[in-house]
Amino acid sequence: MGNRIFTYYSNKEVEKLEIKSNKGEIIQFNLNKLNSELYYVVLKEHNVENEAEFFRNLFLKYLDNPRYIREKILFSKIFEQLELAIKGRKKVNIKYNGEIRTINPYFIKVASGEDRSYIFCYCEKNQDYRNYRIANIENISLSKYITDFKDLEYIENIEKNFDPFLSFNKKIKIKINNNGKEIFEKTLLNRPKILEKDGDIWILECTNKLAQIYFAQFLANVEILEPIDLRIWFKKNFEKVVKIYVGGKDE
């Protein structure tokens, strides 16, 4: 991390920051071979007199950015390769979750509320559209093959209605009580888009995966009505929860 921050800011102006207190832990790290070779050249270009102060300013400058900018700094090579591939319309080979995948990259988006960057693509391994979190890409190389655009209209709609779970054009129906409505108003992260309301019956733009993550915290304040397979998933998992609590020591 220290090497990546040093590399990123080595050719940029970094202003001196005032610190109210010098209390804190000492951080130590070893420069990699390339940074070691360039180290004194960079210090000279920045007119560095106090090396510890210089590195402290680098880290504070880095931390002052929102998360998605910090990701671009730490994983700059991954971002650069993806941006080159998108611009040149080339497929990309990536290592993700320990597996090699060939993807057709279409665009990079920051997830609203989550503040993380995703590459939207068609994954040839899964034979489906996917959002992959860029920070989780372990390795990357550009392919010689041209990107396939299998459904341009769908790609454009996803870009306009982006969310990490690819909820566009997918619906669920719920029954929600007043307590649930209050929770819904306050719980912004990954909150599904409301399409229709009829009293306590709502239709939301939402995938099963998003519903499983988002509505598990609502407990009895929300009932999943449709789709049936999602309703069954909640029923089975809440039955498991009941088994844990029924017959406990506090009964």
C-alpha positions in Angstrom: 0.0 0.0 0.0 2.8 2.4 0.9 4.6 1.7 -2.4 1.4 2.2 -4.4 0.7 5.6 -2.7 4.4 6.7 -3.2 4.3 5.7 -6.9 1.0 7.5 -7.5 2.1 10.8 -5.9 5.7 10.7 -7.0 5.0 13.0 -10.0 2.3 15.1 -8.4 2.3 18.2 -6.2 1.6 17.3 -2.5 1.0 20.3 -0.3 2.3 20.4 3.3 -0.5 19.7 5.7 -0.7 21.1 9.2 -1.1 18.5 12.0 -2.4 19.6 15.4 -0.8 16.6 17.2 2.3 14.5 16.6 0.8 11.6 18.6 0.2 8.4 16.8 1.7 5.1 15.7 4.9 4.9 13.6 4.4 3.2 10.3 7.3 1.5 8.6 7.4 -0.3 5.2 10.0 -1.3 2.7 10.2 0.3 -0.8 10.1 -2.1 -3.7 13.0 -2.3 -6.1 11.7 0.3 -8.6 10.8 2.8 -5.9 14.1 2.3 -4.2 15.9 3.2 -7.4 13.8 6.4 -7.9 13.5 7.4 -4.2 16.2 10.1 -4.0 15.3 11.5 -7.5 11.7 12.0 -6.3 12.8 13.5 -3.0 15.0 16.0 -4.9 12.2 16.9 -7.3 9.8 17.6 -4.3 12.6 19.5 -2.4 12.0 17.2 0.5 13.9 18.1 3.7 12.1 15.9 6.2 11.3 12.4 4.8 8.9 11.4 7.5 6.9 14.6 7.0 6.9 14.0 3.3 5.4 10.5 3.6 3.0 11.6 6.3 1.7 14.2 3.8 1.4 11.5 1.1 -0.7 9.3 3.4 -2.9 12.2 4.6 -3.5 13.3 1.0 -4.5 9.7 0.1 -6.9 9.4 3.1 -8.5 12.7 2.3 -10.1 11.2 -0.8 -13.4 9.3 -1.0 -13.2 5.5 -1.2 -13.6 5.2 -4.9 -10.7 7.6 -5.5 -8.5 5.7 -3.0 -9.3 2.5 -5.0 -8.1 4.2 -8.2 -4.9 5.0 -6.5 -4.2 1.6 -4.9 -5.4 -0.3 -8.0 -4.3 2.2 -10.7 -2.8 -0.5 -13.0 -6.0 -2.5 -13.0 -8.0 0.7 -13.8 -5.6 1.7 -16.5 -5.9 -1.7 -18.2 -9.7 -1.8 -18.0 -9.9 1.8 -19.4 -7.6 0.8 -22.3 -9.7 -2.2 -23.0 -12.9 -0.3 -23.0 -11.5 2.4 -25.3 -9.9 -0.1 -27.6 -12.9 -2.5 -27.4 -10.7 -5.4 -26.4 -11.6 -8.4 -24.2 -9.8 -8.8 -20.9 -8.5 -11.8 -19.0 -8.8 -11.4 -15.2 -8.1 -13.4 -12.1 -11.1 -13.0 -9.8 -11.9 -15.1 -6.7 -9.0 -17.3 -7.6 -10.3 -18.1 -11.1 -9.3 -16.9 -14.6 -12.1 -15.4 -16.5 -12.4 -13.7 -19.9 -14.7 -10.7 -19.9 -16.1 -8.3 -22.4 -15.7 -4.9 -20.5 -18.3 -2.2 -21.2 -18.0 0.5 -18.5 -16.8 1.4 -15.0 -19.3 2.7 -12.5 -19.2 3.8 -8.9 -22.0 2.2 -6.9 -24.2 4.9 -5.3 -24.0 4.9 -1.5 -21.5 2.0 -1.5 -18.8 4.3 -3.0 -17.0 1.4 -4.7 -16.0 0.9 -8.4 -17.3 -1.9 -10.5 -16.6 -3.1 -14.1 -19.8 -4.1 -15.9 -19.1 -6.9 -18.4 -20.1 -10.1 -20.1 -18.3 -13.0 -18.4 -17.6 -15.8 -20.8 -17.0 -18.3 -18.0 -20.5 -17.6 -16.5 -22.1 -16.9 -19.9 -23.9 -13.9 -18.4 -23.6 -10.3 -17.5 -21.7 -9.5 -14.3 -20.5 -6.6 -12.1 -17.1 -7.3 -10.7 -15.7 -5.2 -7.9 -12.4 -3.8 -9.3 -10.6 -3.8 -6.0 -11.1 -7.7 -6.0 -9.5 -8.2 -9.4 -6.2 -10.0 -8.5 -4.5 -9.8 -12.0 -5.4 -8.6 -15.4 -4.1 -8.7 -19.1 -5.6 -7.4 -22.3 -6.7 -10.0 -24.9 -6.1 -9.7 -28.6 -9.7 -10.4 -29.3 -12.4 -7.7 -29.9 -15.2 -7.2 -27.4 -18.6 -8.7 -28.2 -21.6 -6.4 -27.7 -24.3 -9.1 -27.4 -27.2 -6.8 -26.3 -26.4 -3.1 -26.8 -29.8 -1.9 -25.6 -29.5 -3.9 -22.3 -25.9 -2.5 -21.7 -27.1 1.1 -22.2 -30.1 0.5 -19.8 -27.8 -0.9 -17.2 -25.5 2.1 -17.5 -28.4 4.5 -17.0 -29.9 2.5 -14.1 -26.8 1.2 -12.5 -26.6 -0.8 -9.3 -24.1 -3.5 -8.3 -26.9 -6.2 -8.3 -28.0 -5.5 -11.9 -31.6 -5.0 -10.7 -32.8 -3.3 -14.0 -36.0 -4.9 -15.3 -36.2 -7.4 -12.3 -39.1 -7.1 -9.9 -40.2 -8.4 -6.5 -43.5 -7.8 -4.6 -43.6 -7.3 -0.9 -46.0 -6.5 1.9 -44.6 -4.0 4.3 -46.0 -2.6 7.6 -45.5 0.9 9.1 -42.4 -0.2 11.0 -41.0 -1.6 7.8 -41.6 1.7 6.0 -39.7 3.6 8.6 -36.8 1.2 8.3 -36.9 1.4 4.5 -36.7 5.3 4.7 -33.6 5.1 6.9 -31.8 2.2 5.3 -30.2 3.8 2.3 -27.4 1.4 1.4 -28.5 -1.0 -1.4 -32.1 0.3 -1.1 -34.2 -1.0 -4.0 -36.1 1.4 -6.3 -39.9 1.6 -5.8 -41.8 1.0 -9.0 -45.4 0.8 -7.6 -47.2 1.3 -4.3 -50.7 0.1 -3.4 -51.1 0.7 0.3 -48.8 -1.9 2.0 -48.2 -3.8 -1.2 -45.1 -2.5 -3.0 -43.4 -3.6 -6.3 -39.7 -2.9 -6.3 -36.9 -3.1 -8.9 -34.8 -5.7 -7.2 -33.0 -9.0 -7.7 -33.4 -12.0 -5.4 -29.8 -11.5 -4.2 -30.3 -7.9 -3.3 -33.6 -8.8 -1.5 -31.8 -11.5 0.5 -29.2 -8.9 1.7 -31.4 -5.9 2.2 -34.7 -7.3 3.6 -33.1 -9.9 6.0 -32.7 -7.0 8.5 -36.5 -6.2 8.4 -37.5 -9.4 10.1 -41.3 -9.6 10.5 -41.8 -6.1 9.1 -41.7 -7.2 5.5 -43.3 -10.2 3.8 -42.0 -11.4 0.5 -44.9 -12.2 -1.8 -43.2 -12.7 -5.2 -41.3 -14.3 -6.7 -42.2 -17.6 -5.1 -38.6 -19.0 -5.0 -37.5 -15.9 -3.1 -40.4 -16.3 -0.7 -39.4 -19.9 -0.1 -35.8 -18.8 0.5 -36.9 -16.4 3.3 -39.3 -19.0 4.8 -36.6 -21.7 5.0 -34.0 -19.3 6.5 -36.3 -17.9 9.1 -37.3 -21.4 10.1 -33.6 -22.1 10.8 -33.5 -19.0 12.9 -36.6 -20.1 14.9 -35.0 -23.5 15.6 -32.0 -21.7 17.1 -34.1 -19.6 19.5 -36.9 -22.0 20.4 -36.1 -24.2 23.3 -33.2 -22.1 24.4 -32.0 -21.6 27.9 -34.1 -18.4 28.3 -37.4 -20.3 27.5 
